[in-house]
Amino acid sequence: MLQSTALSVLKTGVNVFLTGSAGAGKTYVLNQYIEYLKANGVPLAITASTGIAATHINGQTIHSWSGLGIKDELTDKDLDKIAKRKVVRERLEKVEVLIIDEVSMLSLQNLECINQILQFFKINRKPFGGIQVILCGDFFQLPPVTRERIPNWQKFAFMAPVWVEAEMKVCYLTEQYRQDDFGLLTLLNEIRSGEVSDSSQDLLMEKLEDSQHRQDEQSIKLFTHNADVEAVNLEMLANLEGKTEHYYAYLDGDDSLVESLRKSVLAPEHLKLKEGAQVIFVKNNFELGYLNGTLGTIIGFNTDGWPVVEDLDGHEILAKPEDWSIVNEYHQPVATYSQVPLRLAWAITVHKSQGMTLDAAVIDLSKTFEPGQGYVALSRVKTWGGLTLKGCNDRALQMDPLVRKADERFQELSTDNERGYLALDAKVLEELQTTFITRVGGQTL
């Protein structure tokens, strides 16, 4: 499905599962719809399954927004407790559109709880209390983290009863905007299909053999475990000569929400930098010329002490503090985390790389322990030439069979959905979109 068609479907007010492979433009479509809803005065909530994902879309975690917290099930007493929290109660009563990004990491139990909460506060037994819900993500990405080992059919959000009850319309984006390398794109598609060809496996072996003779000091390193990342970054920083500059985050707002930001923002609360340090930008700022994932090197500090970064294209960027905020239903910040949008980037975890686009990376998948980790890591880089592979175990190319089967069905449903919407008369489609905006209290422009 084209991005324009998906956006048109969203505007009709139906519940939507927006999906597609890495680089298909899911976040772009979400942002287009968010701007449309804001322009029409529709009360919406922008959330994600994890704190890291929430910072990418300037939202908050669905657990925090809904009042669910860390629970996996809710009693009437729990709902009454949530109702006593005025801020939470008011936003739940007012919301008309709920967006949940990175739904692959949201468990079945959590999605059922969110349905329960919305039905309670909207006093409406329809799925999700009758509001529009947009679930966005790719189930080939990292799966939900559960406290106990449970069967897959009890884990993934698409297996939740409310997923069927809500009649989620699937919009499977098929255009590719990230990888411009046919070899890499072929490998990623083969991993998704579960049939990695002999030629692709041979290419991976060549990458492994080539890495033994290649010293790639400039490219960021991706590991599956935090300990490996910290060891590399601390060692590399210590090896640099010169004075260490210290930058401390400024935090303000509601204590619990500030704590959520502290745990999720990728810019560290205490950032240590030296000239020559390899860094990565962890926020988008198109005007200043950097994206979440832009790599560079500290080449100095200006007269005010702010770091100057030279990116891989030779452009110099002055890195000043940026704000990460959690906003209320009026789009006013209720918690803010302000820090220079950098972190040391000789190495990061695969988990933290989700959502990034990298020009080049050294990837070690020798300790892969979760289906999808290899796919997430490999799909971060733009081209095959930008990939250096230091290790790869049997799990690195594995995908969950249930996810693969579900994905095939999602593609079929999206095709059917697309045919239906494209067959609609333009005037009828416009009427559907106008009716939705009016129904949720917005004003058509």
N, C-alpha and C positions, 0 to 999 in steps of 0.2 A: 504493500500500500504506500502511496506517495504521502509525504508530509502534509501537503495541502488537503488531501482527502481526509486524513486523520483529524486535522484541525476542524474540518467541516463537520465531522461526526461528533466531536467533542462539543461543539457549539449547539447541538440539538438537545443536550441535557441528559443523554442516556449514560448509564454507567459504562465505563470503558477500561479495558486492560490494554495499555499502550506498551508495545514490546518491539523487539527487533534485536539484531546482533549488535555488538560493540561498534560504535561509530555510525549508527544508522540515524542519529539525530533525535533521540527520544527527549533529551533535556531541552533541545531547541524547541520542539513542538510544545512541550510543557510550558516553557517560558512564554511562547506566543499566546497560549491559552490563558495563562495567568494575567498577562497584560490586557487581554480582551475582557476578562472578567472584572479587573480593576477599573478599566475605562468605563464599564457599564454599571459600576457600583454594586457588584454582586458580592455578598459576604462569603469569603472563602478562607480555607485553612491550608497552608502549605507545609507538609510534613514529610518525614522519611523514616525508614525503619531503624536507622542508626544515626548517631550524632555526626559522624563524618559525612554521610550522605546529606544530612540536613544542612550542613554548612555550605554544601555545593549549590543549594537552591535557596539559600537565605531563609530557611524555615526552621522548624524544631522537630524533635522526635515525636512520632505518633504516640508513644508511651507518655510523654510529658504533656502534650497537647490534650489528650483525651482523659488524663487523670488515671490511666491504667497503671502506670508505674511498672513495677517488675512482676506483677501478677500474671498468671496464666489462666485464671478462672475468676469469676466474680459472683458474689452473693448479693442478695438484696441489701444487706448491711453495708457492703462495699460501695454499692451505688448510692446509698444514702450519704456515705462519707464524702464521696465525690461531689454530691449536690451541695454540701455545706461549704465547699470552696467556691466562693463567689465568682472569682475570675474564670475558673474552669467552667462553672455552671453557665455563666453568661455566654461564653464563646460556643459552648455546645448547643445552647438554645438558639443562637443566632445563625450559625453556619448553614450555608446552602450548598456549598461545593467543598468536598474534601479531597485533597491530593495526597497520595502516599507514594513517595519515590522509593526505589530500590526494594520493591515488594518481595524479591527473591529471599531476602533475609528476614521477612516477617513470617512468623509461624502461623499455622492453621489456628491454633488456640488463640493467638493474639487477634487475628482477624475476626474470629467469632466474638471475642470480648468487645471489640470496637463496635461491631454490629449491635451487641447488647446495650452498650452505653448510649449509642445514638438513638435506638428505639426508646430507651427510658427517658432521655431528655427531650426528644421530639414528641413524646407521647404518641408514637406512631409505630404500628407493628410491621410496616413495610420494611424490606431490607434496608439497612443503614438509616432507618427512621425516615425514609422517603427522600433523602437528599441525593445529589449526584456525587458519586465516588469515582475517582480516577486512580487506578492502580498502575504504576509505571515500573518497568524493570525487565530483566532478562533472567529467567530461571537457570540459565547456564552459568550465571555468575555465582558468587558465594552463597551457600544455603543458610537457613536459619541456624542459630546456635541454641541448642536445647540443653537443659540441665541434666537430663537423663537420655540414654539411648532409646529412641523410639522408631518404629517402622516408618518408612518414607511416606506411606499414605496417611500417616498421622502428623506429618511434619510440614509439608508445603502448603502455602496459602491457597493454591488453586484446588486443593482437595477439601477445602472448607465448605460445608453445606450452603453458607451464605453466598459463596461465589456463584453457585448455580441459581439460587433464589434471586440474586440481584440481576440476573440476565446480562452479565458482563459482555459488552460488545468488544471483540478483539480487533485492535488496529495493529497489525504486524508490519512495521516499516521495513521496506526492502531496498531502499537506496543506501549507498555506502559513501560516507563523507570523511572517513578517517583513513583507513589503509588505502594507499594508492599503489600497492605492490601486489601483483596477481599471485605470486607464490605464497605470500603470507596469508592473503585472503583465502586462497585455496585450502591451506592447512587449517585455518580456523573453521571453515565450513565443514571440512572433513571431521574435525574433532566434534563439532556439533552433531554431525550425522552418525558418529560412532564408527566410521569406516576410514581410518587414516591409511592412505594408499602407500604402497611400497616406495614410490618415488618421494613422497613427503617424508617418510621415515628415513630414507637415505639422505635427504637434505638435512634432517635433524642430526643425523650421525656426523655429517660433514661439519655442521656447526660445532658439535662437541669436540671433534678432532681439531678444528681450526682454533678453538678457544685455548687449547693447550700451548699454542705458539703465539697467542695474541695478547698483548698488554693494553687493555682499554681503560686507562685511568680516568678519562673524562666522562664516560658514560655512567649513568646512575645504575646501582646494583640492586636487584630485587631478590629478597630472601623470603622464605615462608615463615621464618621464626624471628621474633624480636631480638633475641640475644645476639644473633649473627649481625643484625643491622646496627645495634648499639656498639658492638665491638669494632666494626669497621669505621663508623663515624668518629668515635672517640680517638681511635688510633690515628686516623688521618689528620684530625684537627691538631692533636698533640705534636705531630710531625712537622707542622708548619712553624716557621719562625715568625717573630713579630708579636705585637701587643694584641691581647684578647679584648674585644669590645663586647660589652654586656648590654642586653636589651630586655627590659622587664615588661610584661603585659600589664595593661590597665584594665581592671575588671569592675563593672558597675551594674547594679540592678538586683533583682530578686535572687536571694542566696541559692535556692535550689536550681534556678535556671542558669545562674552564673556557673554553678558546679557542672551542669550539663555541658556548657560551652567549654569549660576547662578540660573536660574529658574528650571532647570531640574536635576542637579546633586543632589543625595540624601544625600551626605556628606555635612553638613551645613557649610556655610561660616565662622561662628564662632562656633566652637565645644567646649563644656564644658564637662570635664570629671573629675571623682573622682575615687579613688580606691573603688571597689565594685559596680561600675556602670554597668548596664546591657546594652550591645551594640550589634549591628549587623553590619557585614561587608556588604558594599554596592557596592562591585566590585569583579570580579573574579580574582584570582591569584592562579592558580593551583600549581605553583612551591612552593609558601609559605604556601600552605595548607588551603586556604580559598576560599569560593565562595560567590557570591552575595546572602545573606540569611543566612550565617553562624552566629550563635548566640554564645555569650560568655560573660565573666565578666572581668572587668579590675582588675587585681591582683597586679598591680604596674606599675612603670615607670622606664625605664633603665637610665643609667648615662647621656644619651643625652636628656632625657626628653620624649622619645617616649613611648606610652602606651604598656603594655604587656597584651595580652588577653588570657584567658584560655577558650577554647571552650568546648562544652558539652561532648566531649570525653576525656577531660583532657589534651589536647595538648596545649602547650604555643606558642603563635604567637606574634611576635614583629610587631606592626602596624606602618609602616612608610608611609609618603605621597605617593600617587599614582596620576597619571595624567589622566584626562578625556580630550579628545581632539576632536575638529572638524577638519577634514582634507579636503584638496582640492582634485582635480581630480588626482593630482600627489601623493596623499597619504601623503602630508606634512601638519603638524598641522598649522592651521590658527587662532586657539583660544585654550587656555589651561586653565584648572582649576585643581590646585594641592592642595590636602588636604589629611589628614589622612582618610582612607576609612571606617570610622565608623560613626554611629549615635546612639543616645540613643534609646534603643529598649525595654523598658518596654511596649511601645505601638507604633503602626503605623497605617495609614489608609489602608483600603482595596485597594484603588486606588494605593497607593505606593507599595503595596505588589505584584501587578501584575508582573509576571516574576520571583518571588522568589520561592525557595523551602525551606520549614521550617520543622524541625524535630518535633516541637511541637508548639501549638498556643492556646491562649484563645481568642475565637471569640465571639463578641457581634453583632448579626444581628437584634437587636430589633428596630433599626432605619433605616433598609434597605429601600431605596427609589427608586432604579433603578433595572429593571430586569437584572439579571446576577451578581449582587453584591454578593449574597449568594454563587453562583457557584464559582466565583473567589476566595472568601475567603476560602471556604472549600477545593478547589483544591490546595491550597498552602501547606497543610500538607501532609506528606508522609504516615502516618498511622492513623487508627481510634483511636488507643491508644494515639496518640499525640494530639488529639483534646479535648479541653474543651469548651463547648458551654454555654455562659452566657445569651444569649437571642436570640429570633428568631421570626420575625413577618411573616405575610402571604406572603409578597413579596419576602422573602428570598429564597424561592424555585421556584420562578416563572422565566420562560424564555419567551422571545418574541415569539409569535406564528409564525410570519413571518420568524424569524431566524430558528426556528425548522423545518419549511417546507423547507426552503432553504438548511438546513444541510442535510436533507434526499436526496435531489436532488444532492448535492455535493458528497455524498457517492456513489450514482448510477453512476455519471459521472466519478468518480475516478476509479471505478471498470471497466468501459468500457475502460477508458484510459489505465489502467494497462494491460488489456488483449491485447490491440493493440500493446503496446510496448514490451511485453513479447513474442509476436508472431513474432517480427522482427528478421531477421537473424543478428547475432552478427556483421558481416562485414558491413551490411547495416547501423546498428546503429552507428558503428564507423565512417562511411563515413558521416552520418548526423552531428555528433558532430564535425568532422574535418572541414566540409564545413562551419559550423557556426563560428568557431574560425577564419577561414580565411576571411569570409565575414566581420567580425567586426574589422579586422585589427590586430588580435592577431597572435601569432606564436605557432603552435603546438609543444609540447615537444617530 
